[in-house]
């Protein structure tokens, strides 16, 4: 069943919604309470796609077209666009269309569409020529941080990167990094140049690029061959 309403407030992970019409709430009585622990929330984004979003999305489409990676559907720029619209809808089953047009496109869709294009560029080693982080909305930077970690690409410039443990998650002096449990530590993927810069001015650079770091999960640990058992140390996971 589908109920619509408006968001009244958000406190951490608690979202309060006021329904537009509560006359159908009685339908909930048909369900086993034990089965109602999961619900989905679809946000209707009324904000129109921005000019910068449109320009950056089409810039990425142009780069993908010129790289000629991905299959026979790359014969024109519009075919690249159509192919990625198809890929987008496969991963957004609750949406019926996606558009980069000023009339029909919205900001949320554009952000997800741009992330899809960037992911493709990372996976296929397509040189972008600009720093994506300069064009992403601050709220979308986290997805780029994670994608860069999983592709071992620098979150700032896209060059080959190593793992950098952020302040508060570093391995304490005297500890063996192969014996310390890395799960939950905050990390970034940084090239040699930006890795050195982070060691000198990490706090300001994190703020400048709206970065928050990604906590090590099982996928990241496996990719970077990080220890995930035992290993108590002198670092607190803040």
C-alpha positions in Angstrom: 0.0 0.0 0.0 1.1 3.6 -0.5 0.6 6.5 1.8 1.7 10.1 1.1 2.5 13.0 3.3 5.0 15.7 4.2 8.1 15.5 6.3 7.8 17.4 9.6 11.2 16.8 11.0 14.3 14.7 11.1 16.3 13.9 14.2 19.2 11.7 13.4 17.7 8.6 11.8 14.2 9.3 13.0 11.9 10.8 10.4 8.5 12.2 11.3 5.9 12.3 8.6 2.4 13.8 8.6 0.1 11.9 6.2 -2.0 13.9 3.7 -4.9 11.5 4.4 -5.1 9.0 7.2 -8.4 7.5 6.1 -6.6 4.4 4.8 -4.5 3.7 7.9 -7.1 1.0 8.8 -5.5 -1.2 6.1 -2.5 -1.6 8.3 -4.7 -3.8 10.5 -4.6 -6.4 7.7 -0.9 -6.9 8.2 0.9 -9.0 10.8 2.6 -6.4 13.1 5.8 -8.5 13.0 6.0 -7.9 9.3 5.7 -4.1 9.4 9.2 -3.5 10.6 10.3 -2.4 7.1 8.9 0.5 5.1 10.1 2.5 2.1 10.2 6.2 1.8 10.0 7.9 -1.7 10.9 11.5 -1.7 9.2 13.7 -4.3 11.9 16.2 -5.2 10.3 19.4 -6.6 13.7 21.1 -7.1 14.5 21.4 -10.8 17.8 20.2 -12.1 20.5 22.9 -12.0 22.5 24.2 -14.9 25.7 22.9 -13.4 24.3 19.4 -13.0 23.2 19.4 -16.7 26.5 20.6 -17.9 28.5 18.2 -15.8 26.3 15.2 -16.8 26.6 16.0 -20.5 30.3 16.6 -20.1 30.7 13.0 -18.7 28.5 11.6 -21.5 30.8 13.3 -24.0 33.9 11.7 -22.3 32.3 8.3 -22.3 31.3 8.7 -26.0 34.9 9.7 -27.0 36.4 6.9 -25.0 34.3 4.3 -26.9 34.1 1.9 -24.0 31.1 -0.1 -23.1 29.6 -1.6 -26.3 27.9 -1.1 -29.6 25.5 1.4 -28.2 28.1 4.2 -28.3 27.5 5.3 -31.9 26.0 8.7 -30.9 26.0 10.8 -27.8 22.2 10.5 -27.5 22.6 6.7 -27.6 25.0 6.9 -24.7 22.5 9.0 -22.8 19.6 6.6 -23.6 21.7 3.6 -22.4 22.5 5.2 -19.1 18.8 6.2 -18.6 18.0 2.5 -19.1 20.7 1.5 -16.5 19.4 4.2 -14.1 15.8 2.8 -14.3 17.1 -0.7 -13.7 18.5 0.4 -10.3 15.6 2.7 -9.5 12.6 0.4 -9.9 10.2 2.9 -8.1 10.8 5.5 -10.8 9.2 5.5 -14.3 11.5 8.0 -16.0 14.7 10.0 -15.7 15.6 13.2 -17.5 18.4 15.8 -17.8 16.0 18.3 -19.3 15.2 21.6 -17.6 11.5 20.9 -17.7 11.4 17.3 -16.4 14.7 16.7 -14.6 15.0 17.1 -10.8 18.1 17.5 -8.6 17.9 14.1 -6.9 17.6 12.2 -10.1 20.5 14.3 -11.6 22.7 13.5 -8.6 22.1 9.8 -8.9 22.5 9.9 -12.7 25.9 11.7 -12.4 27.0 9.2 -9.8 26.2 6.4 -12.3 28.2 8.1 -15.0 31.2 8.7 -12.6 31.1 5.1 -11.5 31.3 3.9 -15.1 34.2 6.3 -15.8 36.1 4.9 -12.7 35.5 1.3 -13.6 36.6 1.8 -17.2 39.5 4.1 -16.5 38.1 6.9 -18.6 40.0 10.1 -18.0 37.6 12.9 -16.9 39.9 15.8 -17.2 38.3 17.7 -14.3 38.0 17.0 -10.5 34.5 15.6 -10.0 34.5 16.6 -6.4 34.4 20.3 -7.6 31.1 19.6 -9.3 29.3 17.4 -6.8 26.7 18.6 -4.4 28.1 18.3 -0.8 25.4 15.7 0.1 26.6 13.5 -2.8 30.3 13.5 -2.0 30.0 10.4 0.2 29.1 8.2 -2.8 32.1 9.5 -4.7 34.3 8.8 -1.6 33.1 5.2 -1.5 33.4 4.7 -5.3 37.0 6.0 -5.2 37.9 3.6 -2.4 36.5 0.6 -4.3 38.3 1.6 -7.4 41.6 2.7 -5.7 41.3 6.2 -7.3 42.1 9.4 -5.5 39.0 11.1 -4.2 40.4 14.5 -5.3 42.1 14.0 -8.7 41.2 10.4 -9.7 44.8 9.2 -10.0 45.8 5.8 -8.7 45.5 5.9 -4.9 46.4 4.2 -1.6 44.4 3.9 1.6 44.8 6.8 4.0 43.6 6.4 7.6 42.0 9.7 8.9 42.9 11.4 12.1 41.3 9.4 15.0 41.5 6.2 13.0 45.2 6.0 12.4 47.4 3.1 13.6 49.1 4.1 16.8 52.8 4.1 16.9 54.2 0.8 18.0 51.1 -1.1 16.7 51.4 -3.7 13.9 48.8 -2.7 11.2 48.5 -6.3 10.2 47.3 -7.2 13.7 45.1 -4.2 14.4 41.4 -4.5 13.6 40.6 -2.0 10.9 36.8 -2.4 10.8 35.0 0.9 11.5 38.1 3.1 11.0 37.5 6.1 8.7 39.6 6.2 5.5 40.0 7.9 2.2 41.6 6.9 -1.1 44.4 9.4 -1.9 47.2 9.6 -4.4 50.8 10.2 -3.2 50.5 14.0 -3.7 47.2 14.3 -1.8 48.2 11.8 0.8 51.2 14.0 1.7 48.9 17.1 1.8 46.5 15.3 4.1 49.3 14.6 6.6 50.0 18.3 6.8 46.6 19.9 6.8 43.9 17.1 7.0 41.2 19.0 8.9 41.1 22.0 6.6 41.2 19.8 3.4 38.4 17.6 4.6 36.3 20.7 5.3 37.2 22.3 2.0 36.0 19.3 -0.1 33.0 18.4 2.2 34.6 15.0 2.9 33.7 12.9 6.0 35.6 9.7 5.3 34.2 6.2 4.9 34.3 3.6 7.6 36.0 0.4 6.7 33.4 -2.4 6.0 33.9 -6.0 4.8 34.2 -5.0 1.2 36.9 -2.4 1.8 38.8 -4.6 4.1 38.8 -7.4 1.6 39.9 -5.2 -1.3 42.8 -3.7 0.7 43.6 -6.9 2.6 43.0 -5.3 6.0 42.8 -7.3 9.3 39.2 -7.4 10.7 39.6 -9.6 13.8 41.0 -9.0 17.3 43.6 -6.3 17.6 42.5 -3.9 20.4 44.6 -0.7 20.2 44.9 2.8 21.6 42.6 4.4 19.1 38.9 5.2 19.8 36.4 4.8 17.0 34.7 8.2 17.1 
